[in-house]
């Protein structure tokens, strides 16, 4: 077989290409999915030297974590790369590191603070690096929903499960109510554990991961799932719907993965004969059904690493990762599933200027942007995280 050599082409700023941050929205996307804000300006070469020098000066005192969705200029300085939970575990496994610099988003840094020791300090280079999905589940709204379940007499039958992509407050709520945290790779195990302990699951905050796991991996029907909208009275659901449901899904989603459509899948199949479509389970249910494979970020990386030379792949996940995989495998044709999806705007808040500033502040003896979780919240969030680690 002749090898296919692929050349990564950066999407351009056209009406049919990448929606550059702050430059447009797509009315066909889920409500609330757009590209707010501008990417920080490209960093100058001198910043690479400054980052290298600051990191060397700190030595073993600092441990830099880089999420897969980070830009390459940041990833090059990461001691470990991975998904959110892998990185939090890696931080906990480095008790001698005084400073954990987390190149990711806010909820990830919170998890690292929960799992690391009292002598360690977690730093987020830009406090504006949040997560729209995590922000869709607010503690007061979630507690109000739980009170509604209690008033209906179903709370004792409900086990809360929250995705790792949630705030420490939500993880603490789940821990207080005997639930568990899950990742996209162990969601099936988490839901199986939950259904062994209750008749219903209250899944936060990503409706798509909850629905896809319940229906495609546990064999539930779509009718077993209801969508709880915190912005509607009683979640927009009748008491009968809540009593009959097996999965109560919170109305939340990822603003990047929620952009992929069945039309995206159809278009790439027409354009690239023999292409295999590989998507993240945060994508909408109909997109996952239309794909050839579905899996977590780590699964996507392993699948592309193991794919035969000459194979063609359209990948439905964050653009930085897809581009990095395409450049790492020039003997394979790896492309972005949709031509009109933006980068994760909050992940891209962590750029080289912010990283250099954080490292140089540490060299100067100042601790910038420290992320801390209050002890009470951390205690219960740790219970939910530990329960995840104990899953069979």
N, C-alpha and C positions, 0 to 999 in steps of 0.2 A: 504493500500500500504506500502511495506517495504521501509524504508528510505535508500537512497543511500549516504553513507559517502565517500566523496572524499578527497584524499590526494594530495596536490599540489606537483608535481615533477618538480624541476627546470630543464629546458632544459640543456643538457650537451654539451660539446664542441666536437661534432662529425660532420662528413660531412653531416649527415642527420638531425641534430638538430639545435640548435640556432647558428646563425652566430654571434659569439662574436665580439664585436666592434674591428675593425682593423684586423680581422682575415679572412676576405673573402668577396666575392661578389657573386651574383647570376645572371648569364647571362639571365635568364628568366624574371628578374624584369624590371621595367621601367628604361630607361636610366637615369643614375645618382643616382639610388637608391642603396646605399650600406651602409656599416657600418664603417664610418671613425672614427679613434681615439680609444683610450682605455678608459674604465671606470676607474675613479680614484680608488685607492686602498681602500679596506674596512677600515672604521674608527675604532679607538680603543675605548674601553668602556669609557675611561677617557673623551672623547669628549662629551659624553652625559651629564656628570656632569658639564663640562665647559659651554655647551650651556644652561643648566638649570639655572646655576648661572648668566650668562650674561643676559639672558632674564628676570630673576627676578630683577636684578639690574636696568634694564631699565624700568621695570613696564609698565605703560600705555603709556609711550613715544614711545614704539615700537609696531607695529602691523605686524605680520608675515603671509604672504599669501602663500598657498601651492597648486600648480596645481595638478590635479588628476594623472598626469603622473610622479610625483616625486617619488623617492624611499622612503620606509617606514621610514628610519632613519631621513629623513628630515620632512616628513609629521607629525611625532609625535610632532614637535614643532610649527606647523601651528595653528594660531588662527582660521583660516577659510580655508576650502578646496573647490575647485570648478573648473569650466572651466575658460577660460581667461576673458570672459566678466563679469561673476559673481564676480570674484576676483577684477577686476577693480572697479566695483560698490561698493563692500564691502570696498575698500580703500577709495572711495569718501564718504562713509557713516561714516567714522571715522575721522572727522575733527580735533579731539583733539590729534590724534596720530602724533607725530612729525616725526617719521621715519616709512616708509612703506618698509619692507624687502620682496621683491617679489621672491619667490622660483618658478621660471618659466623660461621663455626665454625673450629675449630682447624686442620684440614687445609688450609683455604683460606689461612690466615695463613702456614702453613708454605710453601705454594707461592709466595706473595708474597715471602717471605724468600729462597727459592731463586732467584727471577727478578730480584730487585732488586739494586742495587749495594751494595758494602761500607759506604758512607757512609750508608745508609738503615736505619731501624729500624722494624720492624713491630710494632704493638701490637694485642692482642686485648682489648677492654674487659672481658670476663669469661672467665677461664680455664676456667670450667665449660662453656663453649659448645663442645661436642664434636660428634661425629657417630656415631650408633650403627652405621651401615653401615661407616664407616671402621674402627671399633673391632672389627668382626667378622673382620678379617684382621690377625692378629698375626704379626710377622716370624718368630718362632720356629716357629710352626705352618706358615707358608708355606715356610720353608726345609726343614722336615721332609718336607713333601709333595714338594719338589723332589728331596730325597735319595731318596725312594721312586721317583720317576721315573727317577733315575739308576740305582738298583739294578735296575729293570726293563729298562733299556737303551733307554728312550724319550726321555730328557731332550734328546738331540740333535735330536729331531724336534719338540720343544715350544717355542713362542714365547710368552713371558708378555706379557699385555696387562693393564694396570690402569686402571680408571676413575679419573678425576680425583678422585673422592670416596674417596681413600685416603690413608693417612699417608705422610709423607716416607720412612719406613723401607721401605714397600712400593714406592714409586716408585724408591727406591734399589736394591732387589732387582731390579726389572724392568730398570733401566738396566744393572746388572752382568751381567744375563743376556740382553742384546741385544734387549730388548723395547721397548714403546712405551706411552705414556699415551694415553688417549682421553677424549673428552667424549661426552655423549649425542648431540651433533649430528654428530660425525665418527667414531662407532663403526664404521660400515660401512667407511669408508676405512681405519681402523686394522686391522680384521680382515682386509680384503683384503690389506693390506701384510703382515700376519703370515702368512697362508696362502701367500703367495708365497715365504716363507722357511722354512716348516716345514709338517709335515703335521698338527700339532695346535696348538691355542691353549689356554693356561692363563689363564682370565679371572677377574680379581679386581676388587673383592670382591662386586659385585652380580650375582647369578645371573640376574636378570630382564632387565637390559639386555643381557647376553651372549647369553642364549637368544633374546630377541626379535630382536636384530640378526642372529644366525646363521640363524635359521629364516625370518624374514619378509623380510629384505633380501638375504641371501646364498643362500637356497634350500636350506639344510641341512635334514635331517629332525630331529624331536625325538629320535629314537633315536641320532642322532649326538652328542647332548649327554649328559654324565653329571654328577652333582652330587657334588662332593667335600666331605664333612663332616669338618672337622678334629677334631671331638669323638668320632669313631668310629675304631676301629682301621683303618689303611690307607685312611682317608677313607670307609669304608663301601663300598668298591669292590673288585672282584676284579681280579687282574692282567689278565685277558682284557678286562674292561670298559675299563680304562685303555688297553690296547693298541688296542682297536677304536674308541675315541672320537675325534672330531674336535674337540669342544669340552669341555674339562674346566672346569666352572663351580664357583667357590668358593661355599660355602653362606653367602651374605650377602644382605641386602636392606635397603631403606629402610623404616623403621618407619612412615612416613606413607603412601607410595605402596603399600606392601604391604597396606594396609587395604582398598583398593578391591576390589570383588567383581563377578562377573557379575550377581549380584542387584541391585547398585547400578545397573548399566547398564539392566537390565530394568525396574526400578522407575521410573527417570526417564523412560524411553521411554513407559511407560504413563501417567505423570502429565503429561508435557509433549509433546503431539503435534508432530511435526516437529523435535524437538530433535536437535542434532548432538552426539555425545559425543567429546570431545577429551581424550586422556590422555597422560601422560608414559611413556616406555619403561621406567622403573623399576617400572611396574605389572606384575602377574602376566600371564603369557602369555595366559591365557584372557580376561582383561580387555581386553588390547590387541586381541585378535582380535574381541572384541565391539564395540569402539569404531569410530567413523567415521574418526577421524584420530589419529595418534600423533606426538609430536615433543618435542623438548627444550623447556626453559623459554623460551628465546628464540623457538623456533618457535611455542609456544602464544601468546606475546604478539603476534607478527606476525599469526598467524591471526585472533586476536580483533580486532586493530586493523583488519584488512582485511575483516572479515565485514560483510555488508550490514546496514543498519538493519532492525530488526524480526526478525532471526534469533535463534534460541534455542540456547544452548550449555550443556552440562553438562561441567565441567572437572575432570579427575582429577589434581590436583596440590595443593601446599600452600595452606592456606586464606588466608593473608595475601595471596598473589598473586591468588587468585581474587577475593577481596573488592575488592582495588585495581582490578582490571580491570573488575569490575561497576560500581564507582562512576565509573570513567573513561568508561564507555560506557552512559549511561542510556538510549540509544535501542535497546539490545540486551538480550536477556534472558540474562544470564550467571549461572550458578548453580554451586554446589559439587556434585560428582557424588554424594557420599555424605553422608548426614545425621549420621553417627556417626564422623567422623574428627577427630582432634585436630590442633592446630597442631604444627609441628615444635618440640618442647619445648626442644631445645638452641639452635636459632636464636633462640627467644624469650628466651633468657638475656640477649641483648644488648638492653637497654632504655635508655631515656633517662637514668635515674640512673647506670648504668654508663658510658655515653658521656660524660656531663658530668664524672664523676669522672676519666676517662682524659684528657680534654682539659684540665681544670684542673690535673691533675698535670703535664702537659707545659708549661703556662704557668708553673708554679712551678719548672720546671727539673728535674723528676723524670720518668723514663721508666718507666711502669707496665706490667706484663704483657707484656714484650717476648718475641716468639716468635723463636727461633733454631734453625736446623738445623745439626748438626755438619758441618764441611767435607767429610768423606769421604762421608757420606750425600748431602749436597747435590750433590757432583760427579756421582755416578751418577744421582741423581734428575733432575738437569739434562740428562743425556744422554737420558733417556727423554722428558722434556718437549720437548727440542729435536727429537727424532725425530718427535714429534707435529707440531711446527710445520713440519717438512719433508715431511709427507705430501702426495702429489700431489692 
